């Protein structure tokens, strides 16, 4: 399989050459995307890198990390690449891990492989506290919005994707900015691609992130809510209808009814000074208990519904040595 690397470049002039120099011979093409970088990374690479695999893509306006990676994806597909690896240019990702990162795809076991910095307890202890908390919270929310309950660290940008999966994605719908890595999981869930985590060690230098949590937290939350609703409606009512669909509907109905009825009766009891009867309390409590049980049953069924058949396996013969790295 022909392997390509896409490197989005924005204010990484100090580290980008070192990153490129560490990319091994297993990679056929390297696409450095100058995302209208104020440091003019593209021109810098032309003057300082002689690697013949390198192709520089220049954006006339800044599109964000997602827009830069999508440009690299499009060029790699046009050039006939089979696997596309995304590596950041800031030096936090070790390019020497690429052979291990792409192995699940070359073995036809996965369509998308992403790094996970949470596998090792030692690595977790080394991670800055705020970053650890933020990633853990986003990981749980992303499980709901994407349907990938067995993957973690959704903001990890060290990824590899098969040409088959890229072609099935609508790249025009993928978020161009900081939501890109998470949105990729959401979009991949929509096409039922198989995603695997890849254990990796986090490397932190003295670089400053361009991401400001306070600016994007509400945007991220809104996108997750919309993605969750869209996934549940499409997966359990349009694409399929099963016992999980019934559990979801009745679970929500019972919880909403019990909570609404209980709140109404509580307000009435407070304003009138008359305590609610035990029967009234039971009418409020029992639907909530039953509703939560149905939602837990749905959650268990949703976890078991994670994709298991790789798309790449549908287009390649596992017995053909040409399709195995």
Phi and psi in degrees as a GROMACS rama.xvg file:
@    title "Ramachandran Plot"
@    xaxis  label "Phi"
@    yaxis  label "Psi"
@TYPE xy
-84.0859  123.76  UNK-2
-107.569  134.046  UNK-3
-123.654  154.7  UNK-4
-120.666  132.358  UNK-5
-110.709  128.141  UNK-6
-123.28  106.664  UNK-7
-71.1054  131.054  UNK-8
-118.044  115.578  UNK-9
-152.302  110.796  UNK-10
57.1862  45.2798  UNK-11
-125.43  26.2919  UNK-12
-59.1846  -33.1887  UNK-13
-72.9296  -22.191  UNK-14
-119.331  -15.3032  UNK-15
-63.4539  -39.2123  UNK-16
-63.9945  -42.0928  UNK-17
-61.9348  -39.7766  UNK-18
-62.3422  -46.9296  UNK-19
-64.132  -39.7384  UNK-20
-65.7246  -21.2209  UNK-21
-89.3999  -4.05341  UNK-22
-77.5142  124.994  UNK-23
-79.6484  178.843  UNK-24
-72.12  -11.6779  UNK-25
-69.2367  -13.6359  UNK-26
-94.0467  129.606  UNK-27
-88.2252  -36.2303  UNK-28
-141.409  145.915  UNK-29
-124.609  125.183  UNK-30
-114.709  109.479  UNK-31
-96.5115  118.512  UNK-32
-102.673  106.001  UNK-33
-77.8186  101.084  UNK-34
-85.6709  61.7265  UNK-35
52.1357  47.8155  UNK-36
-70.575  131.466  UNK-37
-65.692  -19.0307  UNK-38
-88.4607  1.28291  UNK-39
51.7618  55.8345  UNK-40
-59.6937  -38.0692  UNK-41
-58.2774  -48.9598  UNK-42
-64.9504  -36.8021  UNK-43
-61.8381  -42.5406  UNK-44
-67.577  -38.4874  UNK-45
-59.4963  -33.868  UNK-46
-87.2939  -18.8446  UNK-47
-123.638  -5.86296  UNK-48
-121.975  128.874  UNK-49
-108.349  3.76552  UNK-50
-60.3305  119.756  UNK-51
-68.8876  -15.3649  UNK-52
-76.2842  -14.0549  UNK-53
-79.4695  128.358  UNK-54
-122.121  131.886  UNK-55
-104.147  126.627  UNK-56
-109.951  129.823  UNK-57
-114.455  128.844  UNK-58
-97.6666  134.689  UNK-59
-78.8369  -17.8845  UNK-60
-137.285  153.923  UNK-61
-73.0618  123.846  UNK-62
-107.631  -6.45874  UNK-63
89.622  169.606  UNK-64
-60.8273  -39.7248  UNK-65
-64.9115  -43.9998  UNK-66
-62.2685  -37.5183  UNK-67
-67.0121  -44.0875  UNK-68
-66.1874  -40.8187  UNK-69
-61.5618  -39.3128  UNK-70
-60.4262  -41.0349  UNK-71
-65.7345  -40.7595  UNK-72
-58.5721  -47.1102  UNK-73
-61.7212  -43.0654  UNK-74
-67.9917  -40.0205  UNK-75
-64.4511  -41.654  UNK-76
-64.2757  -41.897  UNK-77
-62.5037  -30.1639  UNK-78
-88.676  3.85148  UNK-79
82.4015  24.1521  UNK-80
-75.5892  145.784  UNK-81
-97.9072  -31.6139  UNK-82
-133.657  134.761  UNK-83
-122.433  120.722  UNK-84
-102.45  136.82  UNK-85
-107.611  123.139  UNK-86
-126.236  132.167  UNK-87
-74.1659  154.108  UNK-88
-90.8669  5.56908  UNK-89
-90.4248  1.07153  UNK-90
86.2633  2.78142  UNK-91
-79.0207  -13.4284  UNK-92
-115.258  132.285  UNK-93
-86.0988  108.303  UNK-94
-62.302  -18.6977  UNK-95
-69.4602  -10.7778  UNK-96
-86.902  -3.32634  UNK-97
-55.2397  -44.3121  UNK-98
-56.8339  -38.567  UNK-99
-75.1345  -35.1857  UNK-100
-63.5082  -40.58  UNK-101
-86.9474  -7.85095  UNK-102
-57.397  -42.6423  UNK-103
-59.9341  -28.6048  UNK-104
-78.4215  -43.92  UNK-105
-65.0956  -27.3639  UNK-106
-85.4951  2.03886  UNK-107
62.243  34.2535  UNK-108
-104.047  -12.6187  UNK-109
-153.143  158.059  UNK-110
-101.711  -24.0411  UNK-111
-147.667  128.569  UNK-112
-122.917  133.823  UNK-113
-132.76  149.64  UNK-114
-68.4819  150.502  UNK-115
-136.161  114.265  UNK-116
-88.1438  6.00431  UNK-117
-104.714  4.17638  UNK-118
-67.6148  -41.8992  UNK-119
-96.1672  130.649  UNK-120
-61.0367  -36.6239  UNK-121
-63.6524  -43.8359  UNK-122
-64.5058  -36.9265  UNK-123
-63.9128  -39.6913  UNK-124
-64.7468  -30.2393  UNK-125
-79.7633  -14.3316  UNK-126
-76.6445  136.962  UNK-127
-54.133  139.194  UNK-128
-56.2859  -45.4406  UNK-129
-64.6632  -39.9107  UNK-130
-67.7222  -37.466  UNK-131
-63.0425  -46.8223  UNK-132
-64.393  -44.3336  UNK-133
-63.3995  -42.5589  UNK-134
-67.2162  -38.9136  UNK-135
-63.7706  -42.3574  UNK-136
-66.5138  -46.2994  UNK-137
-63.9631  -34.5466  UNK-138
-61.6846  -44.3124  UNK-139
-66.5536  -43.5581  UNK-140
-63.7399  -39.0203  UNK-141
-67.8143  -30.9013  UNK-142
-57.9484  -39.4444  UNK-143
-72.5508  -44.9833  UNK-144
-76.5133  -24.4289  UNK-145
-104.022  -26.9678  UNK-146
87.3566  1.54321  UNK-147
-94.2854  89.388  UNK-148
-79.4375  -16.0207  UNK-149
-101.27  6.02331  UNK-150
-111.091  156.36  UNK-151
-138.093  172.465  UNK-152
57.3851  60.3363  UNK-153
-66.1079  -22.1444  UNK-154
-86.4999  0.674323  UNK-155
-67.5797  124.656  UNK-156
-95.3891  3.57761  UNK-157
-86.3117  99.9117  UNK-158
-135.606  160.329  UNK-159
-138.019  137.933  UNK-160
-135.627  145.359  UNK-161
-81.0493  152.795  UNK-162
-59.2661  -34.7133  UNK-163
-60.887  -45.5685  UNK-164
-68.0463  -41.1626  UNK-165
-59.9871  -42.8415  UNK-166
-66.9093  -26.0094  UNK-167
-85.4257  -17.1603  UNK-168
-78.77  147.561  UNK-169
-91.3832  94.2272  UNK-170
-64.2469  -20.4152  UNK-171
-70.3031  -18.0007  UNK-172
-95.5366  -8.97665  UNK-173
-78.0178  135.784  UNK-174
-59.5121  137.908  UNK-175
-90.0204  -17.8639  UNK-176
-103.043  -143.218  UNK-177
-68.9347  -15.192  UNK-178
-80.4109  1.86395  UNK-179
-57.3155  -53.956  UNK-180
-58.9812  -42.883  UNK-181
-67.9711  -41.2279  UNK-182
-66.0163  -30.2841  UNK-183
-60.7899  -42.3092  UNK-184
-63.6898  -40.8825  UNK-185
-64.1245  -45.1287  UNK-186
-67.3748  -38.4033  UNK-187
-65.3532  -35.2825  UNK-188
-62.6639  -33.2421  UNK-189
-66.8524  -27.84  UNK-190
-101.809  8.24067  UNK-191
60.986  41.8236  UNK-192
-80.8909  150.772  UNK-193
-88.9836  127.334  UNK-194
-117.202  136.071  UNK-195
-125.381  147.471  UNK-196
-86.1168  150.245  UNK-197
-125.292  116.403  UNK-198
-63.9074  131.394  UNK-199
-148.699  158.897  UNK-200
-94.1464  133.935  UNK-201
-78.9216  139.144  UNK-202
-123.06  123.581  UNK-203
-119.73  126.152  UNK-204
-106.038  -153.899  UNK-205
-97.9722  13.2458  UNK-206
-73.0925  153.761  UNK-207
-104.731  135.429  UNK-208
-75.7466  144.664  UNK-209
-83.2137  -4.81957  UNK-210
-86.5996  131.586  UNK-211
-117.784  111.735  UNK-212
-56.1743  -41.1859  UNK-213
-62.0615  -24.1692  UNK-214
-83.2579  -25.9951  UNK-215
-116.032  -3.09357  UNK-216
-63.0006  -43.4325  UNK-217
-69.4025  -37.4729  UNK-218
-63.0544  -45.2443  UNK-219
-61.4305  -44.6183  UNK-220
-61.9216  -44.6155  UNK-221
-62.1909  -40.8265  UNK-222
-67.9339  -37.0243  UNK-223
-66.1865  -41.6858  UNK-224
-62.7561  -46.468  UNK-225
-63.4669  -41.8083  UNK-226
-65.645  -38.2124  UNK-227
-64.5357  -46.147  UNK-228
-63.4974  -44.2151  UNK-229
-62.1144  -42.8517  UNK-230
-64.4938  -46.6816  UNK-231
-65.3361  -42.3425  UNK-232
-65.4538  -46.6905  UNK-233
-67.7378  -46.0522  UNK-234
-74.0265  -34.5296  UNK-235
-109.808  -2.74989  UNK-236
-132.805  -23.0946  UNK-237
-105.449  -50.3755  UNK-238
-75.4931  -34.4815  UNK-239
-155.316  160.851  UNK-240
-141.305  121.508  UNK-241
-143.135  -173.199  UNK-242
-60.8931  -29.1108  UNK-243
-63.5534  -38.1105  UNK-244
-62.5957  -42.6128  UNK-245
-65.7031  -42.9426  UNK-246
-60.5278  -39.5791  UNK-247
-65.5941  -47.5539  UNK-248
-63.4588  -53.9476  UNK-249
-69.1435  -31.5125  UNK-250
-62.2681  -46.5646  UNK-251
-65.4336  -41.9802  UNK-252
-61.5293  -47.4641  UNK-253
-64.963  -41.967  UNK-254
-65.5962  -44.9761  UNK-255
-64.7754  -43.8233  UNK-256
-62.2124  -48.3401  UNK-257
-61.9512  -43.506  UNK-258
-66.7452  -43.1079  UNK-259
-65.6373  -47.0664  UNK-260
-62.8834  -44.8691  UNK-261
-62.5002  -41.8252  UNK-262
-65.3355  -41.5556  UNK-263
-62.6688  -46.4214  UNK-264
-67.8105  -33.0709  UNK-265
-65.5381  -43.7428  UNK-266
-62.8359  -42.8614  UNK-267
-63.163  -38.8356  UNK-268
-67.7129  -39.7047  UNK-269
-67.2538  -44.2598  UNK-270
-71.1399  -32.2853  UNK-271
-91.0113  -20.7749  UNK-272
79.4677  7.09889  UNK-273
-102.694  120.676  UNK-274
-62.53  143.871  UNK-275
-69.7051  144.906  UNK-276
-72.4891  161.142  UNK-277
-62.1658  -33.2822  UNK-278
-65.343  -40.6511  UNK-279
-63.5503  -41.6368  UNK-280
-62.9973  -42.2495  UNK-281
-65.5286  -37.0743  UNK-282
-63.0534  -30.8709  UNK-283
-81.0243  -40.2237  UNK-284
-78.4729  -42.973  UNK-285
-60.7397  -44.4482  UNK-286
-62.1568  -35.2122  UNK-287
-65.4023  -44.2321  UNK-288
-62.9267  -47.7098  UNK-289
-63.707  -39.432  UNK-290
-62.6829  -43.0363  UNK-291
-64.6161  -37.2981  UNK-292
-63.7545  -40.9771  UNK-293
-66.6863  -39.1516  UNK-294
-68.3205  -35.4883  UNK-295
-66.1542  -39.7339  UNK-296
-62.8543  -40.8157  UNK-297
-63.3993  -41.9618  UNK-298
-59.9809  -42.8284  UNK-299
-62.0843  -41.0543  UNK-300
-69.1845  -35.1611  UNK-301
-67.4914  -39.3845  UNK-302
-62.6264  -40.4069  UNK-303
-73.7625  -8.79374  UNK-304
-94.7557  8.78828  UNK-305
-63.1507  139.94  UNK-306
-56.9148  139.881  UNK-307
-128.316  -13.5184  UNK-308
-104.247  110.559  UNK-309
-64.191  140.079  UNK-310
-64.9968  -36.3897  UNK-311
-63.5927  -28.8168  UNK-312
-71.9414  -19.9993  UNK-313
-80.2632  -16.5056  UNK-314
-114.703  -1.82773  UNK-315
-130.12  147.769  UNK-316
-88.0248  119.924  UNK-317
-63.0847  -23.8359  UNK-318
-89.327  -3.61417  UNK-319
-88.6161  114.27  UNK-320
-61.2008  -20.5457  UNK-321
-69.3036  -24.0017  UNK-322
-93.864  0.443892  UNK-323
-112.136  127.4  UNK-324
